[in-house]
């Protein structure tokens, strides 16, 4: 039992394969004997003689417990404890704390809620019903689409859940769980549990309800009733059209239940796409959220959450009507022309645009002129990372990023064949540009980069250059080797590095690995290892 260590106040009596633990706090200590193999007689006699020689107090006599070291964490101000636990990003396996710290622990755990299944959804809803005060703690709510909610009988309305109380007329049937669709283990041999549609009346100051997840059904009604209770909610992340449809129900949004939300992200699942009337009016419904600041969409095939026709009232986004600071499109297969309506709807004050896709329509470069000139961060990447460009044809962005169009641009990150290498020096004319990142598949030229770095009063302070790496076909077990551009080889990279040092520009990106200038101690996955 050499791996066991005695706890505070324990007495290691036998040094062999059997250990004796004495535990006690102000009372006769308890004895826990953990025999793995019975020690030989000589060992037992030696242990007895050792105890006698040291005059150990008999076990039957209570000994005064050791004075435990004080818990200094409990002495801190409450607001500081909350901040410490929030920064620690606690998980359930880490919360064996004192009762005094329990409120702070719950606050840390309930601040960021991520749900991955229907079973987790009903359990979380039941915990909120049982302890209504926890609802005010939740700031971030994420719901995966791994288990799509079942279709509601009678349509997608909220009739069965809106302010519905405990009623004997509710349709009763056993709650479905992942284990072969049966009810919970403790209820399998009992009569079917009466199911509640939704969570019951929204009265947070009443007596908490019992914790009964078996009585809740993971449908759209439950999800909306749950969100009504999260009165401090700021961020929402949804996976799947079914979840999005439930949350963006227009009557529900007009209730004001999500008025505190400032960040809304939605990612599609599997073969889903933004390809019907309900999907393309997503942005118009999101405009009903008054505090919304960031909107993010992820994954598609060809469709967009916008309509090509922006004339019908059902789909219309009025020009310069949407007060957002950030819009992101992540892991998109294609960016379609309807995105121009989104660009035109953004009010001045917009700050950040990110587009990550494989393909785009021919007019995207032209329609970038519709983005408000207040934008400070533009991040556009086409194609997969390495090592062969697999995206579609991209329109030329050679004349897009000019001081007239982007006078406040501070960060520009571009990847893919967006512009010709000869236009790289013109990016140094952007008056406020501090960080320039030239990503994978963007053609580089040593002469163009030197021309950029030799500009007088260059505002750029950080330059990131990404070089693809691929295996050497002649050496099966060789490490990846840099795949240099036709006009940018290893010698050019070292020359650019020295020019950047003279200009006071920090160089970053995979180029530092390619020319062996990276810091191996920072833990990055380096080609040189």
N, C-alpha and C positions, 0 to 999 in steps of 0.2 A: 504493500500500500504506500509505496514511496512517493506517489504523486499527490497524496493527500497532505494538506497543510492544516495544522490546528488553528482554530479561530482565536480571536482575542479572548483571553481568560482560560484557554484550554491548557491541559497538562498532558504532555506526551510522556506517558508512563513507560510504554514498551517500545524499544527502538527497533524491534524486529518487524515481522510481517503483520503484526496485530497492533493497533493503536487504540488508545483510550482517550476519549474526549470528555471533559467535564465542562458542562455549561450551566451557568446559574447567574441570576440577577436578583440578589436580596433574598434568596431562599436556597434550600438544599439543592445542590447541583444535580442535574440528571446525568445518568451514566449511559453512554452509548458505546458498546463494544462491537467492533467490526472485524470478526475473525476471517481471515482468508485461508490460512493454514494454521493449525495448532502448533505453537512454538515448542521446541524440545524442552524437557524438564530442566535441563541446565540453564536454559534461557529464562524460564519462569522463576527459578530460584534466584538467579542473578537479579531479576527485576524486583523480587521481594526484598532481597538484601539491600538493593539500592534505595528502595522506599524507606526501609527501616533506618538506614544510615542517614538519610536526609530528614528523618523525622517528619514525614509528610502527614498532614492532618487527615484523619480518617474521612472517608467519603461521607459517612453518615452525619458528620458535623458540618453545618453550613459555614461557609467562609465568606468573608466580606468581599463583595465583588470589586473588581478593579474599577477605577474611575476612568470612564471612557473619555476619549479626546472630544472636545466640543466640536459641533458642526458649525463652522464659521459661515457656511452658505446661508444658514437660517438667520444669521444676525444682520444680513444685508437688507437694505430697503426693499420693499416689495417690487417696486418698478425695476430695480436692478436685477432681482432674481428672475423676473419675467423675461428680461432682455437676454440674460445668460442662457436660460432654457430655450428661448427661441433661436438663438444663434447656434446652440448645440444640435438642433434638428433631431430631437429625441425620437427614438423608436420604442415600441412596446417592450422590447427586451432590455431597455435601459432605464426603466422607471421604477425600480425597487427602492423608493425613497420613503422618507418619513411622512407621517400623516400631516405634519405641519406644511410640508412642501406639496401635498397633493393638489391643492387648488392651482398652484403654479404649473404643476406637471400637466394637469388637464388642459390648462390654457395653451400650453405648448403643443400638446397632441391634437387638440381640436382646431387649432388655428389653420392648419393645412390638412384638408381631408381629401384623400384619393381613394376612390371606390372602383373596384375592378370586376364586380359580379353582382348579380341580383341578390344573392344571399347577403353580401356586404351592404347592399343598399337597404334592405329591410332591417338589418341589425342596426345600422346607423340611424335610420328613422325611428326605430324603437327606442334607442338610447336618447334621442332628442325628446321623444314623448315622455320618457321616464324622468329626464332631467332637463326641463325647458330652458334653464339658465345657460346651458352649454351652447344653445343655438346662437347666442350673441357673440360667442368667441370666434366662430368660424369666419375666416377671411377668404380662404381659397378653397374652391370645391371643384374636384375633377371626377368625371364619370366615364369609365371606359365603355366601349360598345361590344365587349366580348360576348355578353349575353343581351341580345336585343329584347326590350320589354315586350310582353305579349300584346297582341292587338286588343284594344278595349271593345268589349261587347257594346254595341249601340253606338259605335263611332268613336271619334277622338275628342269628344266633348268632355267637359269637367263636371257634367251634371251629377255624376254619382259621388263626387268627392268634394265639391265646393261647399265648405262649411257643413259637411255631413257629420252628424253626431253618431254615437253608438246607437245602433238601431236593430231591433229584432227582425226588421224586414230586409236587412242586408243579405245578399246571396251568400250562403255558407258553403264552403268547400275547403278541403285541406290545402294548406300553403305548400307551394311547390318548392323543392330544394334540389340542389345539384345531385344528390344521391338517388339516381334512378327516378327522379320526379316524385319521390315520396315525401311525406311530411317529416318534420324534424324527428330525430331518433327518439326523443323522449315522448313523442306523441303518436308513435306508430300504432300502438295497441289501444288507443283511445278513440273516442268518437271524433268525427271531423271538426276541426277548429272553425269557429265562425270568423269569416274573413271581413276585414274592414277595407272599404275602398277609400284610399286616402288615409289621413292620419287623425281624423276627427276634427272637431271645431277648433278654430284658431283662437284660443284664449290662453295666453302664456302665463297669466298670473293665477291660474287655478291650481288645484292640487295635481301634482304630477301623476301621470297614468302609469300603470304597471308596465314593466318591461316584457312585452309579448310580441316578439318578431314574427311568430307563427300566425298572428292575426292580420299581418300586413301583406298586401299583394304588390309585387314590384311592377306597377304599371305607370302610365303617364300621370295618372291622378296622384299617386304617391309622390312622384318626383316633384310635381308642381306644389303640392302641399308642403313638402319638405323645404323647398326653396322659399316659400312664404315665411317660414320661421327663421331663416337665416338672415336676420335683419341687418347684419354688419358685413354682408358678403361683398367682396371687392373683385375677385377673380373667378372666372368660370372657364373650365376646359371640358369639352364634350367630344366624344368619339362616336361617330355614326349618325346617319340621317334620322334615325328613329329618335335618338336623344334630342337632336336639334329641333325636330318637329314638335316634340313635347314642350320644350322650353320656349320656343319662339311662337307659341300660340298667341295670337294678337290680343284676344280678350284678357289673357293672363298678363301680358306685358303692360296693358293699359291699367291694370290694378296698381302698378307701381311697386310690385314685389321685388323687382330687380333694379330699382332706381339707384342703389348704391354701387352697382357694379361698374368698375372702370376698365376692366380687361375681359375680353370675350374671345376665346379661341375655339375653333371647331375643326376636327380632322375627320375625313371620311374613312370608311372601312372597305377593304376588299375591292369589289367591283362597283362600288357606289360611284355616282357622279352627280354633278349639279346640272341635271338635264330635264327638269320639268318646271312647271309654272311655280310650284311651291318653293323650289330651291332657288330660282333666280330672283325671287323677291326677298331673299334673306337679308340683304343689306338694307332694304327699306324698313324691314321690321326692326333691325338693330338700331335704326335711327330713333326708335321709340325709347331707348335707354338714355336718359338725360346726362348721366355721369360718365358715359362711355368715352374712353380715352385711347384704348388700343383694341384693334380688331385683327385677328389672325385666322387664316384659312390654310388647311393642309390637305394635300392629295386630291387628285382628280384624274380624269382621262382626257376629256376635251372640254367639258362644261365649266362654267364659271358661276359663282353665286350672284350673278348680275344678268340682266336682260340686254340683248342686243338692241331692243327697242326701248328707248327711254322716254317715249311720248305718252304711254298709257299711265293713268294715275296709279294703277296697282303696282307698277314697277319704278315709277319715276324717282330719281334722285335729283333734287333741285341743285342747280349750280351753286357752288360755294355755300352749302347749307349744313355740312357735317363737320362738327367740331371734334376732330380726332388729331392726335399727335403721332400715332404710329399705325401703320398697316403692314402686315406680313403675309406673304404667300410662300408656303414651305412645301417641298417635295411635290411640286406640281408637275404633271406630265406636259401640260400645255397651257400657256397664257393666251387667252382669246381677246378679241377686240373689244368686248364689253367692258374691259378694265378701264377704258377711257372715260366711261361714265363715272366710275369711282374717282378717278383723278380729278375730274371736273367738279365733283361734289365737295371736295375737301376745302375747308376754310383756310385762309392765311393763319399761320401759327402751327401748321403741320410740320413735324420735325423729322420723321424717320420712315423710310420705305425699304422693304426687303422683298426681293423676288428670287425664288430658287426653283428652277424648272428645267425641263429638257428642251422645250421648243417654245416659240412665241410667234405671233402673227407679224406680218411684214411691217405694219405701221407702228410698232411699239416705240421705236426710237423717235418717230415724229410726235407721238402722243405724250412723250415725256415732258413736252412743253406745257402740258396741262397741270403738272404737279406744281403746287404753290411754291413760289420762290423762297419761302421761309424754311424749306427743308434743310436739315443739317447733316443727316446721315443717309446715304444711298448705298444699298448692298444688293447687287444684281449678279447672279451666277447662273450660267447655263451649262448643262452637261454634267455627267458624273465626275467624280474627283480625278481618277486616274484609271488607266494610263493612256487610253485612247478616247478621244472625244466621241461621245455617242449621242450628242444632242442633234437637233435639226438645224437647218440654216437660220442664221440670226441676222437681222438687219444691221447695217453699219451704225455704230454709235460715235463715229469719228467727230461729228460736230454737235454732239448733244451737251457735253459738260463744258459749258462756256461761262465766263463771269456774268454775262447778261442774264442767263437763265438760272444760274445757281450761285448767287452772290454770297450766300451764307453757308455754303457747304463746308463742313469740317472733316467728315470722314467719307471716303469713297472707296468701296470694295467692289471690284468687278472681276468676274471669271468667265472663261469661255471666249470664243473669237468675236468679241464685241467691237474692238477697234484695231486699226492697223498700228504697228509698232511706231511708225513715223509720227503718230499723233500723241504719243506718250508725253513728249516735252510740253505740249499745250496744257496739260493738266496742272502744271506748275503755275499757270496764270490765274488759277482760282484763288481769290485774295485771302480766303479764310481757311483753306485746306491744311489741316494739321497731320492727317493720317491718310496714306495712299496704299492700298493693298491690291496688287496685281496677281490674280489667282491663276489656277491651273487652266491650261489651254489658251491663255491669252498670249499671243506672239510677243516675244521679248527681243530687244536688240541692244547690244552693248553701246552702240553709238547713241541710240535714243535715250537710254538711261543716263549716260554721261552728260548729254545735252540738258536733261532735266536737272541733274545735280549741280550743274555749273551755272544755273540761272542766278542772277543777282537777287538778293533779298528773298530767297526761296522760303515760303511759309511752311513747307512740309518739314515735320520733325521726325516722322516715323514712316519708313518705307518697308512694306512686306512683299517679298517676292517668292512665289511658289513654283517649284520645279517638280515635275512628275518623276517618279522612280519606277524602274522596271527591272526584272531579272535579266541577267546575261544569258542568252540562249546557248552559249557555248560552255557554260559552267552551271551544272544543274543545282549545286548547293551553294552557289555564290550569293552574297548579299545583294540587295537591290542596288542598282546603279542609277545615277541621275540621267534623265533623258533630256539632254540639252536641245535648245532650239538651233535652227540653222544659223542664225546670226547672233547667238548667245551661247558661248561655251564656257568651260571652266576658267580659262584665262580672262575672258570678258567679265565673269562674275567677280574674280579677285580684283580686277581693275575698278569695277563699280564699288566694291567694298571699300577700297582705299579712298575713292572719290567721296563716298558718303562720310567717311571719318573726317575728311577735310572740311566738308560742308556742315558738319555737326548734325547729320541725319542718322538716326538709329536704324539699322538693317535687321529685319526679322524674317521669319518664314523658313521654308525648307531649304532655301538657298544656303543658309548657314550650315546645315548638315552637309550639303553637297560640296562645299569648299572647306569643311572641317573647321568652322569657326564657331560652332555651337557650344553651349555649356552642357557637358555631359552630366553635371551634378544636379541639374534642375528636374530630372526625372522624365524627360520627354522620350518618346519612342524614336530613337535615332537610327539612321541607316548605318552608322558606323559601328553599332553594337553587334 
